[in-house]
Amino acid sequence: QRGKADVEIFGPETLEEINARVENDADGLGLAVEIRQSNDEAEVAAWIDAADVDALIINPSGFTTAEGPLIDALRRLSLPVFEVHASNPSARGVRSTITPLCKGAVCGFGYDGYRLALGGLLVGATGTA
């Protein structure tokens, strides 16, 4: 529903447009990305458990207040995780259960939050974060 529902909160870009921008920006930074999306929390947790990556950027969306398998999968990680939200969940009274498990979180900057998180991966990689 990205780009169609609650545009005043989440912005006009579709998921496909966001993914294309992430891939382009990551490429420009010399980063390889693998983009996954699912409305099934267990599936997302399984992807995280099986991932062979150096870091993770996650927009948990409807799983922002998760208590189940996603939280367990993130706890098992020993790599940097960054949480991204186009909007600011706190402004709507939503408290993320993901943020405490993350190296950082970027909220309220629309698409630019993804760009900031990608940059955060580079800063984290140099050990200066």
C-alpha positions, 0 to 999 in steps of 0.5 A: 500500500506504500504510495497509496494509503496514508500518503500524508504520513508515509509519503507518495512513493511506492515500494517499488520506487523506494526499492529502486532508490535504495538500490541506486543509492547503495550502488553509489556508496559501493554497497550491495543490498538485498531487499526483502518484504513480507507481511508475515513476521515469521517469514521475515524472521526466517530471512534474518536468521538465514541472511549472510550479510554484514549489516541490516536495515529494517523498516519493520512497518506493521511489526514495529511493536512486535513481540514474537519471532522478529524480536528473537531473530534480531536478538540472535544477530551479532551485526549492526541493525538500523531501523528506518521509518518514513514517518515518526512512529512516536508522533503517533504514540507508537513505541518500537520494540525493535529500536532497543536492538538496533545500533541506530534508528532514523525516523521522520525523514521520508525516503531520506531515512534510508539514505541516512541509514545507508550512510550509517552503515559506512560510518559503522564499518569504520568503527567511528560510530 
